[in-house]
Amino acid sequence: MADMLRFVERPQAYPAKREAEARADDFREIVERYAVQSAEDQSARCSQCGVPYCSVHCPLHNHIPDWLRLTAEGRLREAYELSNATSTMPEICGRICPQDRLCEGNCVIEFTGHGAVTIGSVEKFITDKAWEEGWVEPLVPGPARGQSVGVIGAGPAGLSAAEYLRGHGYEVHVYDRHDRAGGLLTYGIPGFKLEKPVVTRRVERLKAGGIVFHEGFAVGEDATLDELRGRHDAILIATGVYKARAIDVGGHDAAGVVAALDYLTASNRKSFGDRVPEFEDGSLNAAGKDVVVIGGGDTAMDCVRTAIRQGARSVKCLYRRDRANMPGSQREVANAEEEGVEFVWLSAPASFIEDGGRVTHVRANRMRLGSADASGRRTPEIDPGAAEDMPADLVVKALGFDAEDLPHLWDAPELGVTRWGTVLVDAKTLMTSLDGVFAAGDIVRGASLVVWAIRDGRDVSAAMHQYLKTKAANAKVAA
């Protein structure tokens, strides 16, 4: 058995990052992988708490201390299997979860000043090792139940639910409007955080397990929701939220003012080798431009760091609050600063100045933090004084995402939604206002984290399994 609690004598050590100058030239992941000995040594720092706050604050409630102990003992296959028991995508969570706000941020030894256990890096290591060694088992469907499920959306919530439902023996069809599965994992997150083969191998495993993918399939165009309900015994809505939040200032419709997801999708498509006319003509390409990104979340960080890699002349990030109050990961801010991004704190756009219909500058108001709102967060307000004009050939709006109008798009006016457009579900059954139609992920909770989408997919698959078993039993009685 490994000698744990080594955090006093053994310092925290994350895997090495590539030098900023080198990594800013490509879209490879910026962090190297642990060697086996390093992973074991860092895992042995775990204090094996009686109350594991890391697990408590993980949305998936991963058995973190247990697989850290197994890793420290060199029992890597067992560590992987335990990690995989609660998560369908552990190596993806290891790469993109904000561990500093979740498991590592709540590590007990972090509070002692010794530095948290490097949980995310170990999680990534043991699962990548599992893929290399052939420990990742194929998806084996359960005994056929004679019932089928349609999943709308091939993002993390939909893929997670599809995997569990296939394991229960259902025929599973996944419908997605994009030409590749993965949702934001594929098109919204840059390769320097999540290289695309990591996503592709997960999708290929699901396809090999008999899950049928209908890519390039837009519900509302290729079929209505009612038509899909007629094909399947149950439906899961897991579309995510893709509608960019608007910014109501002068010049917002000028050429060169673009939405974050359009910008990131174009970049990711280019990385796949696709032909992307909007990239080729410069509309969604930062090369040689003064770029201003508006927003302070992780999407904004993805945009500024993408612009650096595309060869922008300058990259500024405007955020209306200060550094301490920004919603994005502080690690991402540090990575962006290392790569040459300039952060303009307490700053918000007043207008976009244009010439001939094309943006040339951002006029920014200085802001200050006023009194706290109902959530306890101090509200930003304009600080009287001169506004500042910043050169900008490309402005990227990264202000968050809202739900699309699914009842209208899908010709399903009876689908219940909230005033924000997210789909209403029963808190216990996770079913929508339509019988046999469930929903999960961001389309229910609003824009959130990938790990929450995976958790929601796991939860809704259990609820759907219960519904389908009851439906089959009732049909047998009726017959």
CORUR-V304326 format. One line per field, one symbol per residue. phi: phi as a letter, one per 30 degrees, with the letter a starting at -180 (. if undefined). A space follows every 10 residues. Layout:
BEGIN
phi->???
END
This chain:
BEGIN
phi->.dddhcddcc ddbdedcdee ddddcbcded cdcddedddd dddddddhed cddddecded heddeddddd dddicddddd dddddcbdbd dddddcdded ccdddcdedd ddjciddddd ddeddddedd dddidddddc ddeecibbbc ccjcdddddd ddddddddjd dbcccbdddb dkidddcccd ddcaddedde dddddddddj dcccdiccdj cdaddddddd dbdabccbdi bbddddbcbe idcddjcbde dddddddddd ddjddbeddd djdbbdeicd cbcckbcddd dddddddedd iddabcccbd ccedcddddd dddddddddj dcccdhbbdc acdbbiicdb bcccddcbcc dddddjdddd bdcekddccc eadbccdbcj bbddddeddc hbddddbddc jdddbddcdi cddcdiccba iddcciebce dddddddddd ddddeddddd ddddddddd
END
